[in-house]
Amino acid sequence: MPQNPVLPSVSPSATPSITSLTPVLGRNGKPRDPAAMLETLKREWGGQTDLWMFGYASLIWRPEFEFDEQRFATLPGYHRALKMWSRVNRGTPECPGLVFGLLPGGSCKGMIFRVPKAKVLSMLPDLWAREMPTGVYDPKWLRCRTAKGDVTALAFTLSKRSPNHTGVLSPTQYRQIFLTAVGRYGSTREYAQLTYDKLKSLGIEDAALGKLLALAVD
């Protein structure tokens, strides 16, 4: 996939079902299996402790799972970036939208959520259906810094080598995506604005995202 594809000028009227989508290919060229990735994660977790989740975008303002505790957290070594193609949640195959990914470099301020171990196995399938319908992210256990000490949390990261990484997008491309891309959960523009507003309400300023949203002004 080219880094700067020509995007459609209009969005389609319907969102395809998840089962109709072409699976995401891994760096080895083979399709990723989200179900197998979930089983791997369960084995890594082990079931002996509560599970911490790191939220840096929609998980902050719409977690959709029960948790017993939340904390402000900083994740070193990764930064929040609106540079992942979305063909389900915020766009379609015909008119791809964008969602955030955690990309290597810098640091990211967000929230961590503690899910009690008794509820993890019932929570993970719904989380996977939302975040990993095509296996797009690289789930990782990463060390987060909090005021109460470091915590290892599950985070959804994105490799710059992933075919779903957009590469460099021009201001014109961002504007077109904001104005046209809509998926099963709504538009890319709405998603980005909700994330920006929630971060700001928590005292987290994302100046880069603010500049991108200014491109969407009609």
Backbone torsions as a table, in degrees:
resi	resn	phi	psi	omega
1	MET	NA	129.4	177.9
2	PRO	-65.5	154.2	-177.1
3	GLN	-71.4	-30.3	-177.7
4	ASN	-124.5	70.3	-177.9
5	PRO	-69.2	155.9	174.7
6	VAL	-77.6	122.5	-175.8
7	LEU	-92.8	147.6	177.1
8	PRO	-61.8	152.6	-178.5
9	SER	-86.2	-13.0	179.2
10	VAL	-134.0	154.4	178.0
11	SER	-94.3	149.7	178.7
12	PRO	-71.2	163.1	-175.0
13	SER	-86.1	-13.5	-176.8
14	ALA	-136.5	150.0	177.6
15	THR	-99.0	130.3	-178.2
16	PRO	-69.7	157.0	174.7
17	SER	-70.5	153.5	-178.8
18	ILE	-60.8	-37.8	-176.5
19	THR	-67.8	-16.6	-179.3
20	SER	-87.6	-5.7	-175.3
21	LEU	-82.8	148.6	174.4
22	THR	-71.9	131.0	-178.3
23	PRO	-60.0	150.0	175.1
24	VAL	-70.6	136.6	178.5
25	LEU	-91.4	139.6	174.7
26	GLY	-79.4	178.9	-178.6
27	ARG	-66.0	-19.1	177.0
28	ASN	-85.1	1.7	178.0
29	GLY	85.0	-1.9	-179.4
30	LYS	-97.5	148.5	179.7
31	PRO	-62.6	139.3	175.2
32	ARG	-79.6	145.8	179.4
33	ASP	-111.8	100.4	-178.3
34	PRO	-56.2	-37.2	-179.3
35	ALA	-64.8	-42.2	178.7
36	ALA	-66.8	-36.4	178.1
37	MET	-65.2	-36.4	177.9
38	LEU	-66.1	-42.5	178.9
39	GLU	-63.2	-38.2	176.8
40	THR	-62.1	-43.6	-179.7
41	LEU	-64.0	-39.7	178.2
42	LYS	-60.7	-41.3	179.0
43	ARG	-65.9	-39.1	178.6
44	GLU	-64.4	-39.3	179.1
45	TRP	-66.3	-47.0	173.1
46	GLY	88.1	-18.5	175.6
47	GLY	81.5	6.0	-175.8
48	GLN	-97.3	-12.4	-176.2
49	THR	-136.0	166.0	169.9
50	ASP	-64.0	159.2	-179.6
51	LEU	-111.3	128.5	175.3
52	TRP	-98.1	136.7	176.4
53	MET	-114.3	135.5	174.0
54	PHE	-97.8	122.2	178.1
55	GLY	-108.6	131.8	-179.2
56	TYR	-130.0	-4.5	178.7
57	ALA	-145.4	-113.6	-173.5
58	SER	-65.4	-24.9	178.0
59	LEU	-64.0	-21.2	178.0
60	ILE	-74.1	-44.8	-175.3
61	TRP	-98.2	-6.3	176.4
62	ARG	-152.3	71.1	-176.1
63	PRO	-66.0	-38.8	178.1
64	GLU	61.4	26.7	171.4
65	PHE	-147.7	156.4	-179.0
66	GLU	-81.4	138.8	177.2
67	PHE	-142.4	155.2	-177.1
68	ASP	-98.2	-14.2	-176.2
69	GLU	-158.9	147.6	172.8
70	GLN	-137.9	148.1	-179.4
71	ARG	-142.4	150.2	166.5
72	PHE	-66.4	142.7	-177.8
73	ALA	-147.3	151.3	173.0
74	THR	-119.0	128.0	178.3
75	LEU	-104.5	108.0	178.4
76	PRO	-77.3	149.4	175.7
77	GLY	92.1	-6.2	179.1
78	TYR	-140.4	154.7	176.1
79	HIS	-134.6	154.0	178.8
80	ARG	-78.6	129.7	-179.2
81	ALA	-146.1	135.3	178.2
82	LEU	-85.4	69.8	-172.4
83	LYS	-139.1	35.8	175.4
84	MET	-127.0	127.2	178.6
85	TRP	-64.1	138.6	176.7
86	SER	-124.0	117.5	-179.0
87	ARG	-113.0	9.3	177.4
88	VAL	-128.3	-65.9	-170.4
89	ASN	-70.9	-41.5	-175.6
90	ARG	-128.8	19.2	177.6
91	GLY	-172.1	-171.7	178.7
92	THR	-135.7	168.4	176.2
93	PRO	-57.4	-34.9	-179.2
94	GLU	-77.6	-29.3	-178.7
95	CYS	-138.7	78.4	-174.9
96	PRO	-65.0	139.5	174.6
97	GLY	-103.8	-163.4	-178.0
98	LEU	-131.1	147.6	168.2
99	VAL	-136.1	166.6	-179.7
100	PHE	-77.7	149.8	169.7
101	GLY	-135.6	160.1	172.7
102	LEU	-92.5	112.6	-179.0
103	LEU	-104.5	149.7	-178.8
104	PRO	-61.4	142.7	176.8
105	GLY	109.7	143.1	176.6
106	GLY	74.4	-145.3	178.0
107	SER	-151.6	163.8	-176.0
108	CYS	-137.3	128.7	174.5
109	LYS	-94.9	135.1	179.6
110	GLY	-161.8	-148.5	-179.3
111	MET	-130.4	147.2	170.4
112	ILE	-115.8	146.3	-176.6
113	PHE	-125.2	133.0	179.5
114	ARG	-99.4	116.1	177.6
115	VAL	-98.8	122.8	-179.7
116	PRO	-60.5	143.3	-172.8
117	LYS	-58.8	-28.4	-179.9
118	ALA	-68.6	-18.0	-176.9
119	LYS	-108.8	-3.1	-173.9
120	VAL	-64.8	-47.4	-175.7
121	LEU	-64.5	-30.2	177.0
122	SER	-81.6	-22.4	-179.8
123	MET	-82.4	-38.4	-170.8
124	LEU	-60.2	-41.6	179.8
125	PRO	-58.9	-42.0	178.6
126	ASP	-67.5	-40.1	177.0
127	LEU	-62.0	-41.4	-179.2
128	TRP	-66.2	-40.6	179.2
129	ALA	-62.4	-31.5	-179.4
130	ARG	-81.6	-48.4	-172.4
131	GLU	-94.2	-26.2	-171.1
132	MET	-128.4	41.1	-178.3
133	PRO	-63.0	-26.8	178.2
134	THR	-119.8	9.6	179.2
135	GLY	70.6	32.3	-170.8
136	VAL	-74.3	-35.6	-176.5
137	TYR	-85.3	163.3	168.5
138	ASP	-104.9	98.9	179.2
139	PRO	-68.1	133.4	-179.7
140	LYS	-140.0	152.0	173.5
141	TRP	-95.2	112.6	-172.4
142	LEU	-124.5	149.1	-178.6
143	ARG	-82.9	121.4	-179.9
144	CYS	-111.2	145.3	178.8
145	ARG	-98.2	131.9	176.5
146	THR	-134.6	167.5	179.9
147	ALA	-65.3	-20.0	-179.9
148	LYS	-101.3	11.0	-179.7
149	GLY	116.0	167.9	-179.2
150	ASP	-73.3	147.3	-180.0
151	VAL	-138.0	136.8	173.6
152	THR	-87.8	123.1	-174.8
153	ALA	-129.4	154.8	174.0
154	LEU	-77.6	129.8	179.9
155	ALA	-136.1	144.9	179.1
156	PHE	-96.9	107.2	-175.9
157	THR	-105.2	167.7	179.3
158	LEU	-135.2	128.2	176.8
159	SER	-80.5	141.7	175.4
160	LYS	-66.2	-15.9	177.5
161	ARG	-88.2	-4.5	179.8
162	SER	-66.9	141.5	174.8
163	PRO	-64.3	-13.3	178.4
164	ASN	-93.3	-3.4	172.9
165	HIS	-77.2	131.5	-173.1
166	THR	-73.7	-22.2	-167.0
167	GLY	71.8	-157.6	-177.8
168	VAL	-79.8	125.5	175.2
169	LEU	-110.6	142.0	179.3
170	SER	-81.2	161.5	174.6
171	PRO	-55.2	-36.6	179.2
172	THR	-63.8	-41.0	179.1
173	GLN	-67.1	-42.1	177.1
174	TYR	-59.9	-44.5	-179.7
175	ARG	-60.9	-43.6	-179.3
176	GLN	-63.7	-41.2	178.4
177	ILE	-63.5	-45.3	179.2
178	PHE	-59.4	-34.6	-175.2
179	LEU	-85.7	-16.9	-171.7
180	THR	-125.5	-28.3	-169.4
181	ALA	-80.7	124.6	179.1
182	VAL	-139.3	134.5	178.8
183	GLY	-126.3	-161.7	-173.9
184	ARG	-66.9	-24.0	179.6
185	TYR	-102.8	4.1	-179.5
186	GLY	118.3	-165.3	-172.5
187	SER	-88.1	158.3	173.9
188	THR	-61.4	-41.1	-178.8
189	ARG	-61.0	-45.9	179.0
190	GLU	-61.1	-44.6	179.9
191	TYR	-59.0	-46.4	-179.7
192	ALA	-66.4	-40.7	-178.9
193	GLN	-67.1	-42.7	178.6
194	LEU	-61.7	-39.4	178.4
195	THR	-65.6	-45.9	-179.5
196	TYR	-61.3	-45.3	-177.6
197	ASP	-65.5	-40.9	-179.9
198	LYS	-67.3	-43.4	177.8
199	LEU	-59.0	-44.6	-179.0
200	LYS	-63.5	-38.7	179.5
201	SER	-65.8	-23.7	178.4
202	LEU	-91.3	0.5	-179.3
203	GLY	85.3	16.1	179.1
204	ILE	-104.7	112.6	-178.1
205	GLU	-94.6	122.0	176.3
206	ASP	-113.0	88.2	-174.9
207	ALA	-64.4	-36.5	-179.5
208	ALA	-63.5	-41.3	178.1
209	LEU	-67.9	-36.9	177.5
210	GLY	-59.6	-40.6	179.1
211	LYS	-66.8	-37.7	178.1
212	LEU	-65.7	-42.1	-178.9
213	LEU	-65.1	-29.3	177.8
214	ALA	-63.8	-23.2	178.3
215	LEU	-70.4	-19.9	-175.5
216	ALA	-88.4	-1.7	179.6
217	VAL	-65.6	125.1	-177.9
218	ASP	-69.3	NA	NA
